[in-house]
Structure formats: C-alpha cells, structure tokens
C-alpha cells in the first residue's frame, strides 16, 4: 500500500508540475506571436509616423507591451491595442475592465487599425505629451523615458520595457524606413518641419541625439503641419482650433456660428486677421490653466501663455501679482492654480538635479527638455553629487505681501503626505509642489518644506 501511495503521489506531482508549466506558457507571448504582431502592424506603424510623427518603433513596442502582442483581453475584446482609457472627452464605445482599479472604462474600437490611429491622435493632441514631438524621432530611448515621465503607464519599469522591446526585435528599422519616406516625399512637409524644429531645440537646449539624422535635401513650402490636431479639439476643457498665419477670423466665425466681435474678444486680439499661427478659442477661457504652473520660454508673451494654457490673461496677472506693464522673464514660473508664493527662491532652494552618468546622458537631456517644456511640473528628487549649483527658476516676488512662515518637517514612521497635510492645514498637492515630489512616496528621515498659513 505504501508503494502504491508513493506511485500515486509521484504521478500527481508530475501532473501538477505539467499544469504549472502549461499555465506559465499560456500567459506569455511566444516569439512567433510577437513576430506575427510586428508583421501585421508594421505598415500602419510607419503610416502613423508619417501622418503624426509618433515613432513607428515606439508605437510597435507599446502595442506589444500593452496588448501582449495582440493576445490581451482588451485587444481581443475591444480591439484596444494600447490600453487607452476613456477619459472625459471620449464619446465612442467602451468596455469595463479591471486595471489599476476594478471596472475601469477603456475605449473600444471597431477594428485594430482604428485603435492605432486613435493612439497617435491621443499622443498628438494631449498637452501632457506635447514635449515628445520636440524629441529626435529616431531617439527611442528618449521617447520611452518621456512616455513614462508623462504618466502613460504606472509601471516603474515601463520605459525599460519599451527600450528592451525595441532592441530585442530591432524595431528601430521601421522608424528609419518611415522617416526616409517622409524626407523623400516632396508632398509631405512634416519631415522638413520636424528636422528644423529638432535642430532649433537642440541648439537652444544642448540636446544631443543618439544617431545623426540628415537634413532633407530641400525644404518644401507645402502646408505647415501644426503641433495640434486638425479641426476642433479641446484645451483645458474649452473648444479650440489651431489656425495658420493670415487666417481671417470672419471665416471662422461663420463656420462655427459665433459673432466676429465675440471671437476677437474671447481670444484677446486687436485684429480679426491673425498675424501668426495661433490657437483660437471658441469658448471663454477659464480662470485657471490646463496645468498647475507654466515655465516661461525665451521670448514667450503673456498672450501666448494664456492661449497655450486656456486661461484668461488677466487671471495669469492676478495669480502671479504681475502688473500689466511687466515683461515675462525666461525661466519664470507662472502659477495657473492658486496664487504665487512670495519668495522668489521657493523652488530654486529645493530643486535637486541628478548628476549625469556617461552612459545615461540621454536621460539627463530628457529631464532638461521636460523642465524647459513645462509639461510635467515635477522634477527628479535625486541628490546632486556633482557639486554643481542647480538651475534657478524665477518666481516673481510679491511687492506687498509679507513672506509666509515655513517649517521643515522630518518624515517619521507612519507618516503620509495626507496626514502631514492635515496637520499643517495645507493640501497634498501643495506639499508635492513645494518639494518637487514626483508622487506620494516619502521616506523616513526625509525633510519636507511646509509653508504654513
């Protein structure tokens, strides 16, 4: 009997082990599945790069990771290849699926190609991803890091997953092929415009690209491709269109059934003919901006800030205690929610930057670009081991209000940003902003600046 029991136990163990192996394989994508996915979708990946500028290598890598090479639940049940959630502006079909929380709303599509096109439009039209289109289109590492920094996915390893996927499957070749088509097609002005913009940003910000990208043989003066989607879209919840220089607003007023005088007033203009490429709002702009803060770029005007952020100019002035005659300064931080603090060293004294490593230079360059573009109000909370003084952001100093009292709080065991905020009567968002925190994680012994009321 004992011998029989041993035989039965060993057989059960073999069956159990085989079941485990089968289960593990069934949840992983095989090489053949990934290769098949690439073969199916590489044409549309290249088409979308030509149409919108989203690198084919990145979109393919995202598709493989997000959809498990087309085998994931969202891909098979909703044709959603990129895990894009509904958001407030989605009016199409949707499905509920457990993700970061139970029963989250995800976009559904009639076919996979629609998902690919929506993914490109989603990145292109969202202000939070706008800085990506100033990056080298062949620099997949910078794009991967940028997507992670902009919050596309919550996984801490998301950028490395994309980079590994591009390298493992040689996906960069599809970006290079699409880019060559863009440059060689005289009817497509996008590549010429993109090369020019990337070079301008590179000279201005010292950004070094990974591999040389040759300039097009001749630039065409075909239609200028805008950094915004065509037709009607929204910024800060307000309807807006992006129009080229010389557009007569009477045509816009007639098209959208708005009085010309109102259209001019909504956009704080002095003329009904716009003198440069411009965002034109069809609804009254808000008293708060699309982002918490805005970092002023070289030569940027108050009106340009107001249009980009969907906020009334007078409220930019009020929130930052600026007189109408004052000029904006490059590097100045404008507050678009709440009001500017009094100390002009508030951010500068707490900002820390990482020392660039020789083999990690691209990440530092990307961080610099993100700061310049002001599309992510957080900065890396690493210690500067190089001894260099951190860059200083300028915040206007109030001319009348006394400086607020502040304390330095040392994080103790059991502390959270929420209970610290309640203790001092401030918000979690304020603590994050004052200390340039990237999220809600804090460590025992960490010092936090708290500005008390």
N, C-alpha and C positions, 0 to 999 in steps of 0.2 A: 504493500500500500504506500509506503513511504517513497519507494522508487517511482510509482505511478504519479504521486503528487509532485515529485520533482520534475518529471517529464512535462506534466501539465503546466506547472509554473514556468518552466523554460519556454514552452510554446507560447504562453500568454505574454511573456516578456518580449519575445520576438515579434508577435503581432502588435503589441503596444509600441515597440520601437519603430516598426514599419509605419504605423499610423502617424507617429510624430514626424517622421521624415516626410511622409506624404503631405502632412499639413504644412510643414515649413516650405516645401517646394511650391505648394498651391498658392501661397501668399506672396511669393517672389516672382518678379518678372524674369523670364528667361532671356538669354541673349538674342534668341531668334525673334521673340516678341518685340524687343526693343529695336532690333534691326528692321523688322517689318513696319513698326511705327514710323521710323525715320524715312523709310522708302515711301510710305503713303503721304506723309505730311511735309516732306522737304520742299515740294513745289510751292505749296501755299505759304510756307515759312519765308521763302525767298520773295514771293509776290507781296507779302505783307511788309517785308523790309523795304522793298521798293516803294510801296504805297505810303507807309507811315514812318519808316526809319527805325522800327524795332528790330534789332539784330536777329537774323534767322537762327544763329547758334543759340541765342538766349531763349527765344520762343520755343525751339525744339527741346532744349534742356528743361524748360519749365513744363512743357507738355508731358515729357517723360516722367518727371518727378511728381507733378500734380495729379496726373491721371493714371499713374502706374503703367505707363506705356499703353494707355487706352483700355486697361483692364479694370480700373477702379469703378466704384459704384456710381459716382457722378458722371463718369464718361459713358458708361453703358446704359444708365437710366435717364440721363438728361442731356447727353452729348456735351457736357461741360468738361472741357479738356484742361481748364486752368484753375479750377476751384474758386471762381469768382462768385462772391455773394451778391445778394440782390441789391443792397444799398437803397437809399431813399428815392433815387431817381429811376429805378428800374420798373418799367411798366409791362414787360413781357412775361412769358410763362415762367413758373418757378417750381422747385421741389423743396421739401424739407429733409434735412439730413443732419445727423449728429456730427459735430466737428469740435470746436472749442467749447461749445455748449450744446445741449440737446435741441433738436428740431430747429436748426438754423436754416434761414432761407437762402437758397442758391439759385442762380439763373439757370434756365433750361432753354435748349435750342432745338430747332427742327432738324439740324444736321451738324456734324463736327465743323465744317467749314465756317458756319455762322459763329461758332464759338471762337475760332481763330481770329476772325475779323473783329469780333467784339473785344477780344483780349487786346488787340492792337489799339483800337479806339479807346478802350478803358485806360491804357497807359498814356496815350497821346493827349487825352482830354482832361486828365486829372492834374490839378496844380501840384499835388504832392510828388508826382513823378516827372514834372517838367524839367528838372535839372538833368535827368538822364539823357535828354536829347542834346545836351551840350558835351556829352562824353564822346570819345572816339568810338564810332560804330563797330570797330573791329576789336575793341578792348573788352572782351567778355568778362574779364575779372572785375573791372570797374563797374560794369553793368550789374553783375551778380551781387557785389557788395552794395551797390546803390539800391537795388530792389529790397535787400534785407534792411538797410538803414531806413528806407521809406516806409517799411512796415508791410510789405506784400505778404509775408508769412511770419508766423510766430516762432518757428523753429530757430534755435540759436545756430544751427549748422546749415541753414538754408543756402547761404552764399556758397559754402564749400561744396554742398551737394550739386549745385548748378555747375560750378567750376569743374568738379570731377567728371560730371556727365559730359560736358563739352570736350574735355581732354580724352576721356575713355573712348568716345565714339567719333572723335575728330569732327565735331560739328562746326568748327570754325570755318571749314571749307565752304559751307553753304552761305555764311555771311560774306565771304570773299567773292563768291560767284555772284551773289545778288548785288554787291557793291560795284563789281565790274560792269554789270548790266546797267546800273544806274548812271555810271560815268559815261558809258559808251552810247547811251541813248540820248540824242540831242533834243528829244521831245520831253525829257524828264529833267526838270530843273532842280530836283531835290538834292541830288548828289553834289552838284556845284555849290548850292547854298550851304549844304551841310559841311563840306570841306572848308568853306570860307569861315563859317561860324566856329567850327572846331579850332581852326588856326588862330582866330581872333581871341578866343577864350584861352588858348594855350599860351599865347604871347602875354596876355594880360595877367594870367594867374600862375604861370610857370608850370603848367601841366605837361607831363611827358607821356607820350603814347607808347604802347608796348611795341608796335611794329610800324614801320613807315607806311604812310598812306599817300600815294602820289596825287598831286593836284590834277584835276581834269585838264585836258589839252586846251579846251576853250570853254569859257562860261557862256551859257545861253541866257538871253534875257526873256525867256518864256515866263509864264505866270510864276510869281513868287509863292513858294509853299510856306504856309503860315505855321507858327508853332501851336496853333489852336485848331480844333476840328472845324470843318466846313459847316455852314449853316448855323442853326440855332443851338446853343448849349447853355449851361449854367455855370456861374462862378458865385460862390457864397450864397447860393440859393436864388440868384437873380438871373433872368434871361438876358443873354448877351450874344452878340455876333462879332466876329473879327473881320475888319474891312481894310482894304488896301488904301494907300495914299491917293488922294484926289477924289474919293467917293463923295458924291453929293447926297447929303442926308435926306433930301426930299424923296429920293427913290426908296430909301429905307423906310421913311415914314409912311409912304404909300403902300409898300409891301406888307408892313406889319400893322397898318391901320392905327398909327399914332400921329398926333399933331406934330408938325415940324418943330414948333416952338417948344413943345414939351420934350421932344427928343434932344434938342440942343441943351435944354435946362438940366435934364437928367444926367447928361454927360459933362456938365460944367464947361461948355465950349463957348467960344466967342464968334464962331462962324458955322455955317451949315455945310461947309466943304472941309473935310479933314485933311490936314497937311502932312500926315504920316500914317503908316499902318497903325491901326488902333482898335482897341476893344470898344464897342458901342453898346451900352446897356439899354434895354427896352423897358426896364422897371427901375424904380427908385432904389438906389444903393442903400445899404444898411448903415447903421451907426457903429457896427463892429466889422472887423475884417475877416477874410477867409482863414487867416492864421492868427495865432496869438501875437506874434511880432513880425516885423519886416526889417530886413537888413538892407540899408540903402546902398545901391550900387553906384559906381562912378558916373556922374552926370545925370542921375535919375532925378526927376522932378516930383513935386508933391502930387501933381495931377496923374502922373504915370503910376505912382504908388497906389493912389485911390482907384484907378481903373483896374490895375492888376489884382487888387485885393477885394474889389467890390464894396468899398466903403466910401462914404461922403468925405470930401476933402476937409470940410470944417471939423469933422469928428477926428480926423488924424491930428489936426492942430490942437483940438481940445484935449485929447487923451495924452498928448505929449507936451502940453503947455508951451506951444510954439506960437510966436507972433507971425502974422501973415507975411511980414517982410523978411523973416529969417530964411536962410537957404539951408537945404538939407546937406548934411556932410556925408561923404562916402564912409561906410563903416558904422554909421549911426544906427542904433536900434530904435525902431519906432514901435510903440505899443499900440495894438489894434483892439485889444480887450482890456478893460480896466484902464488904469492911468499909470504913466511912467513914474518910477520911483525917483527920489530926489538926488541920490548920489550918482554921479557920472562914472563911478568906478565899480558899481554894484556887480556887473557881470565880469568886468575885467579882473577884479581881485579874486574871483572864484573860479575862473576858467583855467582848465588844465589841458594841455595837449600832450599826446604821446610822442616819444622820440621815434623818428622813422628808422626802421632797420633796413639794411641794404637790400635784403631780398623781399622787403614788404613795402617798398617805396610807393607802389601804386595805391595802397590803401590810404597812406598819408595824403597823397594827392587828391584822392576822392574826398577825404574828410575836409580838405581845404575848399574844394569846389562846393560841397554841401553847405559849408558855412557861408560862402560867397552868395550862393543862390537863395539862402534863407528858406529852403523848403522843409527843413527839419529843424525845429527850434532847440533840439537837444545837442550836446556836444559830448565827446568821449570823456569819461570820468577817470582817465589814467593819469599817473603822476609823470611829470616832465623830468626825466632823468638826464636830459642833455644839458641842463643848466641854462637853456635859452629862456628869455623872457617871453611869455605868451603874448599873442596878438591882443591888442586892446580894441574892444568895441566901444563906440562913443554913445552914451545915452545923455540926452540933454539934461542939464541941471536946472531944477526949478528955481525961479527967480525970487519967490516969496515964501514958499512953504518951508518950515524947519525940517531938518533931516529926521527920518523915522528912527526910533530906537531899535536896536537889533541885538540879538544874543547868539552865541554859538552853543549849539546843543550837541552833546555827545551821545550817540545812539547806545542804548542799553539793551540787555537781553529782553526779548518780548516786545520791543518797540516796533511799531509800524508807522508808515507815513500818515495813516489815518488817525491813530491815537495821538501822534505828535501834533498834527494839525488842530485837533480838538483842544489839546492842552493850551495852545497859544492863540486859538481863535482865528486861524487862517485856513486856507484851503490846501488840499494835497497838490493841486496844480501850481499854486504859488511856491510851495517848498521845492517842487521839481524845477521850476523856472529859476528861483534864486540860486539853486545849487547845480543847475545844469545836469539834472538827472535824466537818464535815458529811459527809465522805467520806474517801478515802485520798489525795487530791491534795494535794501540798505543793509549795512554790516555793523556788527557790534564794534564800538570804538570810532566809528565814522563821525566826523564833525559836520554839522549842518548849520547854515546861516538862517536864522529866523528873524524876519522883520516884524516886530510887534506893532499893534495899532496904538 
